[in-house]
Amino acid sequence: DFMRLIAILREYGLPVRIGFEATGNYHRVLMYHLGVAGFDLKLVSSVALARTREALHNSWDKNDPKDAQVILHMLQIGAVQIFQDPMVAGTNDIQELSKTHDAVSRSKTELWHRILTHYLPLYFPEADRFHRSSRTDWFLAFLEMFPSPHMISAMTKEEFTKAAWEVVGRKVEKALMLSDIYETAKTSAGLP
């Protein structure tokens, strides 16, 4: 109940400074309402909070009452950051796009690492030499179409070349590369 909290804080009749640690996205709605109501908002870095808690209590032990005490201490000594609400500052859209980009990039990297360290060694270890970098989208499309070497070796070389021609995109020496992939698949350790 934001309005009730705001009314209680205003009853003090004094300037109110609010220090908080960011909690994923859960703090954003509360901080928006408190900021619009005119309260002074201070962000406490999670890393700084953890280090200060360790220094003050000589322990890494974490709990909410202890964190509240440490946040009050950090407010007193000024070890806080100014909070800029993205909705108020007009940066919410770019922030959300940035977070989405970060999530997609991490997922893409995680998928790529799984393919290189788990999938290829088990199913088509020799195919590792055909990718050139993590930006080889053609390689992912190729693996989607031909997930194991037996799917390649079950075809004739001409059938495979025709089926894979568009998937590998515009490559120099495309015919040579497809021929090499075909010959590699025929002798792969991943064959049943």
C-alpha positions as CSV (number, residue, x, y, z in Angstrom):
1,D,0.0,0.0,0.0
2,F,2.2,2.8,-1.3
3,M,-0.2,5.7,-0.3
4,R,-0.3,4.5,3.3
5,L,3.5,4.2,3.5
6,I,3.9,7.7,2.0
7,A,1.4,9.1,4.5
8,I,3.2,7.5,7.4
9,L,6.6,8.9,6.2
10,R,5.1,12.4,5.7
11,E,3.7,12.4,9.3
12,Y,7.3,12.6,10.6
13,G,7.3,16.3,9.4
14,L,11.0,16.0,8.6
15,P,12.9,15.4,5.4
16,V,13.1,11.6,4.8
17,R,16.0,9.9,3.1
18,I,15.4,6.4,2.0
19,G,18.3,4.0,1.4
20,F,17.8,0.7,-0.4
21,E,19.6,-2.1,-2.1
22,A,18.3,-3.0,-5.6
23,T,16.5,-6.3,-5.5
24,G,16.3,-7.5,-9.1
25,N,13.3,-5.5,-10.4
26,Y,11.2,-5.8,-7.2
27,H,12.3,-2.4,-5.8
28,R,11.4,-0.4,-8.9
29,V,7.7,0.1,-8.3
30,L,8.1,1.1,-4.7
31,M,11.0,3.5,-5.5
32,Y,9.0,5.0,-8.3
33,H,6.1,5.9,-5.9
34,L,8.4,7.1,-3.2
35,G,10.4,9.2,-5.6
36,V,7.3,10.8,-7.2
37,A,6.2,11.6,-3.6
38,G,9.3,13.7,-3.2
39,F,11.5,11.5,-0.9
40,D,15.3,11.5,-1.2
41,L,16.2,8.1,-2.6
42,K,19.7,6.6,-2.2
43,L,20.8,3.4,-3.8
44,V,23.2,1.2,-1.9
45,S,25.4,-1.0,-4.1
46,S,25.0,-4.7,-3.3
47,V,28.8,-5.2,-3.5
48,A,29.4,-2.3,-1.2
49,L,26.8,-3.5,1.2
50,A,28.3,-7.0,1.4
51,R,31.8,-5.6,1.9
52,T,30.7,-3.2,4.6
53,R,28.7,-5.9,6.4
54,E,31.8,-8.1,6.4
55,A,33.9,-5.3,7.7
56,L,31.5,-4.2,10.4
57,H,30.5,-7.7,11.6
58,N,33.6,-9.6,10.8
59,S,31.4,-12.2,9.1
60,W,29.9,-12.9,5.8
61,D,26.6,-13.9,7.5
62,K,23.7,-12.2,5.8
63,N,20.2,-11.5,7.2
64,D,17.7,-8.7,6.7
65,P,18.0,-7.0,10.2
66,K,21.7,-6.9,9.8
67,D,21.5,-5.5,6.3
68,A,19.1,-2.8,7.5
69,Q,21.7,-1.7,10.1
70,V,24.4,-1.7,7.5
71,I,22.3,0.3,5.1
72,L,21.6,2.9,7.9
73,H,25.4,3.1,8.6
74,M,26.1,3.6,4.9
75,L,23.5,6.4,4.7
76,Q,25.2,8.0,7.7
77,I,28.7,7.9,6.2
78,G,27.4,8.8,2.7
79,A,28.5,5.6,1.0
80,V,25.5,5.6,-1.2
81,Q,24.6,6.4,-4.8
82,I,21.9,8.8,-6.1
83,F,19.0,6.8,-7.5
84,Q,17.8,7.8,-10.9
85,D,14.4,6.2,-11.5
86,P,14.3,5.2,-15.2
87,M,10.6,6.0,-15.5
88,V,11.1,9.5,-14.2
89,A,14.4,10.0,-16.1
90,G,12.8,8.8,-19.4
91,T,15.4,6.0,-19.8
92,N,13.1,3.0,-19.0
93,D,12.7,1.9,-22.6
94,I,16.5,1.9,-23.3
95,Q,17.2,0.2,-20.0
96,E,14.7,-2.6,-20.8
97,L,16.1,-3.0,-24.3
98,S,19.6,-3.2,-22.8
99,K,18.5,-5.8,-20.3
100,T,16.9,-7.8,-23.0
101,H,20.0,-7.6,-25.2
102,D,22.1,-8.8,-22.2
103,A,19.8,-11.8,-21.6
104,V,19.7,-12.8,-25.2
105,S,23.5,-12.4,-25.5
106,R,24.1,-14.6,-22.4
107,S,21.7,-17.2,-23.6
108,K,23.4,-17.3,-27.0
109,T,26.8,-17.6,-25.4
110,E,25.6,-20.4,-23.1
111,L,24.0,-22.3,-26.0
112,W,27.2,-21.9,-28.1
113,H,29.3,-23.3,-25.2
114,R,27.0,-26.2,-24.7
115,I,27.2,-27.1,-28.3
116,L,31.0,-26.9,-28.4
117,T,31.6,-28.7,-25.0
118,H,28.8,-31.2,-24.8
119,Y,27.0,-31.8,-28.1
120,L,29.8,-31.9,-30.7
121,P,32.1,-34.1,-28.6
122,L,29.4,-36.7,-28.2
123,Y,27.6,-36.6,-31.6
124,F,29.9,-35.2,-34.3
125,P,33.4,-34.4,-32.8
126,E,35.0,-33.8,-36.1
127,A,32.6,-31.0,-37.0
128,D,34.3,-28.7,-34.5
129,R,36.8,-27.7,-37.1
130,F,34.2,-26.3,-39.5
131,H,33.0,-23.5,-37.3
132,R,35.2,-20.4,-37.4
133,S,33.8,-18.3,-34.5
134,S,30.8,-17.8,-32.2
135,R,29.3,-15.7,-35.0
136,T,28.9,-18.6,-37.4
137,D,25.1,-18.6,-37.6
138,W,25.3,-20.9,-40.6
139,F,26.9,-23.6,-38.4
140,L,23.9,-23.5,-36.0
141,A,21.5,-23.8,-39.0
142,F,23.6,-26.6,-40.4
143,L,23.5,-28.5,-37.1
144,E,19.7,-28.0,-36.9
145,M,19.4,-29.6,-40.3
146,F,22.1,-32.2,-39.8
147,P,22.3,-32.9,-36.1
148,S,24.5,-36.0,-36.4
149,P,26.9,-37.4,-39.0
150,H,24.6,-40.4,-39.8
151,M,22.1,-37.9,-41.3
152,I,24.8,-36.8,-43.7
153,S,26.3,-40.2,-44.5
154,A,22.8,-41.6,-45.3
155,M,22.7,-39.4,-48.4
156,T,24.8,-39.4,-51.5
157,K,27.4,-36.6,-51.8
158,E,25.3,-34.9,-54.4
159,E,22.1,-35.1,-52.3
160,F,23.9,-33.7,-49.3
161,T,25.5,-30.9,-51.3
162,K,22.1,-29.9,-52.7
163,A,20.4,-30.1,-49.3
164,A,23.1,-28.1,-47.5
165,W,23.9,-25.6,-50.2
166,E,21.6,-22.8,-49.0
167,V,22.1,-23.5,-45.3
168,V,25.8,-22.8,-45.3
169,G,25.3,-19.4,-46.9
170,R,27.7,-17.5,-49.1
171,K,31.1,-19.1,-48.6
172,V,34.2,-19.0,-50.6
173,E,35.0,-22.6,-51.7
174,K,31.5,-23.7,-50.6
175,A,31.6,-26.9,-52.8
176,L,35.0,-27.9,-51.4
177,M,33.8,-27.3,-47.8
178,L,30.6,-29.3,-48.2
179,S,32.6,-32.1,-49.8
180,D,35.0,-32.0,-46.8
181,I,32.1,-32.1,-44.4
182,Y,30.6,-35.1,-46.2
183,E,33.8,-37.1,-46.2
184,T,34.3,-36.2,-42.5
185,A,30.8,-37.4,-41.6
186,K,31.3,-40.7,-43.4
187,T,34.2,-41.6,-41.0
188,S,32.9,-39.8,-37.9
189,A,33.3,-41.3,-34.4
190,G,29.7,-40.2,-33.8
191,L,28.3,-42.7,-36.3
192,P,26.2,-45.5,-34.6
